[in-house]
Amino acid sequence: MKKPVIAIHGGAGAISKEHITPEQEHDYRHALEEIVLAGSLCLKKGGSALDAVTLAVTMLEDNPLFNAGKGAVFTNKGTHELDASIMDGSTLACGAIAGVKHIKNPIQTARAVMEKSQHVFFIGEAAENFAKEHNLPLVEPNYFSTEARYQQLLTAQGLGKVALDHDVKTSSPLDERKKMGTVGAVALDQYGNLASATSTGGMTNKVAGRVGDSPIIGAGCYANNKTCAVSSTGHGEMFIRSVVAYDVSALMEYAGLSLQAACDKVIYEKLPAIKGSGGIIAVDKQGNVYLPFNSEGMYRGYAYIDEPVYVNIYRD
């Protein structure tokens, strides 16, 4: 019997402590605590790692504080395009979707792709048709919109640039010039199985049709019972080039590195070498948790069942 554990992230980026209010910090920390606790309770009741990460990411998608689902950022065309992926470490089965505009909870559709199709990855209209065929909730595109995200789009367009998540100063406690969106979860259940899930709304003012690392197995999401489960958040192009999530697993499997050593090599050596910024959450087959990032902060939390919940935004 393993000691079940779940870890989550709500995006990496630089933190503007001078702009955060006690109320804002409370809102973020409370949201992280609530979601970690829900995932931990799922595991305590005998839920699978897949169930726990699906629940956690669904809750992150439903919370407009985070850039996934409700509260997703806008493309350069003023639309929303969402991506998600999930992976089962016990079988290496996985599912992913990208560029969807009407799916309320992309992570649930990604899981359905994994479990109810012979394929791994659907995009755009095909993904939405698949969700409809399997009675998954669809919404009008304006469901995802919030005024704060719209103002971020206008600011980014005024500056003539693409922004990582927000990239403009608003009421968010993150330095909006460096915030990187995406949410994710990793878990180990009592049966020794690992799972990972990742979801995102992309980049503010991104070119419509651009896809980052979040739905790409091996870059934004990876799980293997032999090694670990990983979910990424950061500059997606760099995470794709570095195949970040799989690289951690490969370093453990083939080079014999520990979870921490493998993560450190990827996050603090290999990514910076190509000017990649961001972080990952990871748990190994023994239940060790590690949450490294090379940016100035990352929304994150974890909990073992029947133990206190840990959450943080800043560096320890």
For each residue, the residues with C-beta under 8 A, 3 or more apart:
1: 190
2: 188 189 190 191 192 286 287
3: 188 287 304 305
4: 40 43 44 49 52 187 188 189 190 287 304 305
5: 40 43 187 188 283 287 289 302 303 304 305
6: 36 39 40 42 43 52 53 56 185 186 187 302 303
7: 36 185 186 187 281 282 283 289 291 300 301 302
8: 32 35 36 39 56 57 60 183 184 185 281 300 301 302
9: 12 182 183 184 185 231 233 279 280 281 291 298 299 300
10: 28 31 32 60 65 66 183 299 300
11: 66 67 165 174 179 180 181 182 183 233 298 299
12: 9 180 182 233 234 277 278 279 293 295 297 298 299
13: 164 165 174 175 178 179 180 295 296 297 298
14: 174 175 177 178 179 295 296 297
15: 20 173 174 175 296 297 313 314
16: 19 20 169 173 174 175 176
17: 20 173 314
18:
19: 16 169 173
20: 15 16 17 24 25 173
21: 24 25
22: 25 26
23: 26 27
24: 20 21 27 28 171 172 173
25: 20 21 22 28 29 173 313
26: 22 23 29 30
27: 23 24 30 31 65
28: 10 24 25 31 32 65 173 299 313
29: 25 26 32 33 311 313
30: 26 27 33 34
31: 10 27 28 34 35 63 65 66
32: 8 10 28 29 35 36 299 300 301 311
33: 29 30 36 37 301 309 311
34: 30 31 37 38 59
35: 8 31 32 38 39 56 59 60 63 301
36: 6 7 8 32 33 39 40 56 301 302 303 309 310 311
37: 33 34 40 41 303 309
38: 34 35 41 42 55 56 59
39: 6 8 35 36 42 43 52 53 55 56 185 187 303
40: 4 5 6 36 37 43 44 52 303 304 305 309
41: 37 38 44 45 305
42: 6 38 39 45 47 51 52 55
43: 4 5 6 39 40 46 47 49 52 187 189 190 305
44: 4 40 41 305 306
45: 41 42
46: 43 190
47: 42 43 51 52 55 189
48: 51 52 189 191 193 195
49: 4 43 52 53 88 89 187 188 189 193 194 195 223 229
50: 53 54 86 88 111 193 195
51: 42 47 48 54 55
52: 4 6 39 40 42 43 47 48 49 55 56 185 187 189 195
53: 6 39 49 50 56 57 86 185 186 187 195 196 197
54: 50 51 57 58 86 107 108 111 197
55: 38 39 42 47 51 52 58 59
56: 6 8 35 36 38 39 52 53 59 60 185 187 197
57: 8 53 54 60 61 68 84 86 107 183 184 185 197 198 199
58: 54 55 61 62 105 107 108
59: 34 35 38 55 56 62 63
60: 8 10 35 56 57 63 66 68 69 183 185 199
61: 57 58 66 68 69 70 104 105 106 107 183 199
62: 58 59 69 70 105
63: 31 35 59 60 66 69 70 71
64: 70 71 146
65: 10 27 28 31 71
66: 10 11 31 60 61 63 69 71 181 183 299
67: 11 71 72 73 165 166 181 182 183 200 201 202
68: 57 60 61 71 72 82 84 106 181 182 183 199 200 201
69: 60 61 62 63 66 72 82 104 105 106 144 199 201
70: 61 62 63 64 143 144 146
71: 63 64 65 66 67 68 144 146 148 149 201
72: 67 68 69 80 82 144 149 200 201 202
73: 67 80 149 152 153 163 165 166 181 201 202 203 204 206
74: 78 79 80 145 149 150 152 153 204 205
75: 78 79 80 81 202 205 206 207 208 210
76: 157 162 205 206 207 208
77: 208
78: 74 75 153
79: 74 75 101 141 208
80: 72 73 74 75 101 141 144 145 201
81: 75 98 99 100 101 201 202 206 208 209 210
82: 68 69 72 97 99 100 101 103 106 144 199 200 201 202
83: 96 97 98 99 100 106 199 200 202 211 212 214 215
84: 57 68 96 97 106 107 109 110 197 198 199 200 214 215
85: 94 95 96 97 110 197 198 199 214 215 216 217 220 221
86: 50 53 54 57 94 95 96 107 110 111 114 195 196 197 198 221
87: 92 93 94 114 195 196 197 217 221 222 223 229
88: 49 50 91 92 93 94 114 193 195 223
89: 49 92 193 194 195 196 223 224 225 229
90: 193 194 225
91: 88
92: 87 88 89 223 224
93: 87 88 114 115
94: 85 86 87 88 114 120 217 221
95: 85 86 110 111 112 113 114 115 117 120 121
96: 83 84 85 86 110 113 120 121 122 215 216 217 221
97: 82 83 84 85 100 103 106 109 110 113 121 122 123 127 130 215
98: 81 83 121 122 123 124 127 211 215
99: 81 82 83 123 124 127 209 211
100: 81 82 83 97 103 106 109 124 127 128 131
101: 79 80 81 82 128 141
102: 128 131 138 139 140 141
103: 82 97 100 106 109 127 128 131 136 137 138 139
104: 61 69 136 137 138 139 143
105: 58 61 62 69 108 109 136 137
106: 61 68 69 82 83 84 97 100 103 109 110 199
107: 54 57 58 61 84 86 110 111 197 199
108: 54 58 105 111 112 136 137
109: 84 97 100 103 105 106 112 113 127 130 131 134 136
110: 84 85 86 95 96 97 106 107 113 114 197 199 215
111: 50 54 86 95 107 108 114 115 197
112: 95 108 109 115 116 117 130 131 134 136
113: 95 96 97 109 110 116 117 119 120 121 122 127 130
114: 86 87 88 93 94 95 110 111 117 120
115: 93 95 111 112
116: 112 113 134
117: 95 112 113 114 122 130
118:
119: 113 122
120: 94 95 96 113 114 217
121: 95 96 97 98 113 215
122: 96 97 98 113 117 119 126 127 130
123: 97 98 99 126 127 211
124: 98 99 100 127 128
125: 128 129
126: 122 123 129 130
127: 97 98 99 100 103 109 113 122 123 124 130 131
128: 100 101 102 103 124 125 131 132 138
129: 125 126 132 133
130: 97 109 112 113 117 122 126 127 133 134
131: 100 102 103 109 112 127 128 134 136 138
132: 128 129 135 136 138
133: 129 130
134: 109 112 116 130 131
135: 132
136: 103 104 105 108 109 112 131 132
137: 103 104 105 108
138: 102 103 104 128 131 132
139: 102 103 104 143 144
140: 102 143
141: 79 80 101 102 144 145
142: 145
143: 70 104 139 140
144: 69 70 71 72 80 82 139 141 201
145: 74 80 141 142 149 150
146: 64 70 71 149 150
147: 150 151
148: 71 151 152 170 171 172
149: 71 72 73 74 145 146 152 153 166 204
150: 74 145 146 147 153 154
151: 147 148 154 155 168 170
152: 73 74 148 149 155 156 163 166 167 168 170 176 204
153: 73 74 78 149 150 156 157 204 205
154: 150 151 157 158
155: 151 152 158 159 167 168
156: 152 153 159 161 162 163 167 168 204 205
157: 76 153 154 160 205
158: 154 155
159: 155 156 168
160: 157
161: 156 167 205
162: 76 156 167 203 204 205 206 207
163: 73 152 156 166 167 168 176 177 203 204 205
164: 13 167 178 179 180 181 203 204 235
165: 11 13 67 73 174 179 180 181 182 203 204
166: 67 73 149 152 163 170 172 174 176 179 181 204
167: 152 155 156 161 162 163 164 176 177 178 179 203 204 205
168: 151 152 155 156 159 163 176 177 204
169: 16 19 175 176 177
170: 148 151 152 166 176
171: 24 148
172: 24 148 166 176 179
173: 15 16 17 19 20 24 25 28 313
174: 11 13 14 15 16 165 166 178 179 297
175: 13 14 15 16 169 178 179 296
176: 16 152 163 166 167 168 169 170 172 179
177: 14 163 167 168 169
178: 13 14 164 167 174 175 277 295 296
179: 11 13 14 164 165 166 167 172 174 175 176
180: 11 12 13 164 165 233 234 235 277 278 295
181: 11 66 67 68 73 164 165 166 200 201 202 203 233
182: 9 11 12 67 68 165 198 199 200 212 214 220 232 233 234
183: 8 9 10 11 57 60 61 66 67 68 198 199 200 233
184: 8 9 57 196 197 198 199 214 220 221 231 232 233 281
185: 6 7 8 9 39 52 53 56 57 60 196 197 231 281
186: 6 7 53 194 195 196 197 223 229 230 231 281 282 283
187: 4 5 6 7 39 43 49 52 53 56 194 195 229 283
188: 2 3 4 5 49 192 193 194 229 283 284 285 287
189: 2 4 43 47 48 49 52 192 193 195
190: 1 2 4 43 46
191: 2 48
192: 2 188 189 225 285
193: 48 49 50 88 89 90 188 189 225
194: 49 89 90 186 187 188 223 224 225 228 229 283 285
195: 48 49 50 52 53 86 87 88 89 186 187 189 223 229
196: 53 86 87 89 184 185 186 221 222 223 229 230 231 245
197: 53 54 56 57 84 85 86 87 107 110 111 184 185 186 221 231
198: 57 84 85 86 182 183 184 214 215 220 221 231 232 233
199: 57 60 61 68 69 82 83 84 85 106 107 110 182 183 184 214
200: 67 68 72 82 83 84 181 182 183 212 214 220
201: 67 68 69 71 72 73 80 81 82 144 181
202: 67 72 73 75 81 82 83 181 206 210 212
203: 73 162 163 164 165 167 181 206 210 212 236
204: 73 74 149 152 153 156 162 163 164 165 166 167 168
205: 74 75 76 153 156 157 161 162 163 167
206: 73 75 76 81 162 202 203 210
207: 75 76 162 210
208: 75 76 77 79 81
209: 81 99
210: 75 81 202 203 206 207
211: 83 98 99 123 215 216 236
212: 83 182 200 202 203 215 216 220 236 237 239 240
213: 216 219 220 232 234 236 237 239 240 244
214: 83 84 85 182 184 198 199 200 220 221 232 236
215: 83 84 85 96 97 98 110 121 198 211 212 220 221
216: 85 96 211 212 213 219 220 221 240
217: 85 87 94 96 120 221 222 245 246
218: 221 222 243 245 246
219: 213 216 232 236 239 240 242 243 244 245 246
220: 85 182 184 198 200 212 213 214 215 216 231 232 236 239 244 245
221: 85 86 87 94 96 184 196 197 198 214 215 216 217 218 230 231 232 245
222: 87 196 217 218 229 230 245 246 248 249
223: 49 87 88 89 92 186 194 195 196 228 229 230
224: 89 92 194 227 228 229 249 253
225: 89 90 192 193 194 285
226: 249 253 285
227: 224 248 249 252 253 284 285
228: 194 223 224 248 249 252 259 262 282 283 284 285
229: 49 87 89 186 187 188 194 195 196 222 223 224 282 283
230: 186 196 221 222 223 244 245 248 249 280 281 282
231: 9 184 185 186 196 197 198 220 221 245 280 281 282
232: 182 184 198 213 214 219 220 221 239 244 245 278 279 280
233: 9 11 12 180 181 182 183 184 198 278 279 280 298
234: 12 180 182 213 238 239 244 271 276 277 278 279 293 295
235: 164 180 238 239 276 277 278
236: 203 211 212 213 214 219 220 239 240
237: 212 213 240 241
238: 234 235 241 242 271 274 275 276 277 278
239: 212 213 219 220 232 234 235 236 242 244 245 271 276 278
240: 212 213 216 219 236 237 243
241: 237 238 274 276
242: 219 238 239 247 266 270 271 274 276
243: 218 219 240 246 247
244: 213 219 220 230 232 234 239 247 248 266 271 280
245: 196 217 218 219 220 221 222 230 231 232 239 248 249 280
246: 217 218 219 222 243 249 250
247: 242 243 244 250 251 262 266 270
248: 222 227 228 230 244 245 251 252 259 262 263 266 280 282
249: 222 224 226 227 228 230 245 246 252 253 262
250: 246 247 253 254 255
251: 247 248 254 255 257 261 262 265 266
252: 227 228 248 249 255 256 257 258 259 262 284
253: 224 226 227 249 250
254: 250 251
255: 250 251 252 262
256: 252
257: 251 252 261 262 265
258: 252 261 262 284 288
259: 228 248 252 262 263 282 283 284 288 290
260: 263 264 288 290 292
261: 251 257 258 264 265
262: 228 247 248 249 251 252 255 257 258 259 265 266
263: 248 259 260 266 267 280 282 290 292
264: 260 261 267 268 269 292
265: 251 257 261 262 268 269 270
266: 242 244 247 248 251 262 263 269 270 271 280
267: 263 264 270 271 278 279 280 292 293 294
268: 264 265 271 272 292 294
269: 264 265 266 272 273
270: 242 247 265 266 267 273 274 276
271: 234 238 239 242 244 266 267 268 274 276 277 278 294
272: 268 269 275 276 277 294
273: 269 270 276
274: 238 241 242 270 271
275: 238 272
276: 234 235 238 239 241 242 270 271 272 273 294
277: 12 178 180 234 235 238 271 272 294 295
278: 12 180 232 233 234 235 238 239 267 271 293 294 295 298
279: 9 12 232 233 234 267 291 292 293 294 295 298 300
280: 9 230 231 232 233 244 245 248 263 266 267 291 292 293
281: 7 8 9 184 185 186 230 231 289 290 291 300 302
282: 7 186 228 229 230 231 248 259 263 289 290 291
283: 5 7 186 187 188 194 228 229 259 287 288 289 290 302
284: 188 227 228 252 258 259 287 288
285: 188 192 194 225 226 227 228
286: 2
287: 2 3 4 5 188 283 284 304
288: 258 259 260 283 284
289: 5 7 281 282 283 302
290: 259 260 263 281 282 283
291: 7 9 279 280 281 282 298 300 302
292: 260 263 264 267 268 279 280
293: 12 234 267 278 279 280 297 298
294: 267 268 271 272 276 277 278 279
295: 12 13 14 178 180 234 277 278 279 298
296: 13 14 15 175 178 315
297: 12 13 14 15 174 293 313 314 315
298: 9 11 12 13 233 278 279 291 293 295 313
299: 9 10 11 12 28 32 66 313
300: 7 8 9 10 32 279 281 291 311 312 313
301: 7 8 32 33 35 36 309 310 311 312
302: 5 6 7 8 36 281 283 289 291 309 310
303: 5 6 36 37 39 40 307 308 309 310
304: 3 4 5 40 287 307
305: 3 4 5 40 41 43 44
306: 44
307: 303 304
308: 303
309: 33 36 37 40 301 302 303
310: 36 301 302 303
311: 29 32 33 36 300 301
312: 300 301 316
313: 15 25 28 29 173 297 298 299 300
314: 15 17 297
315: 296 297
316: 312
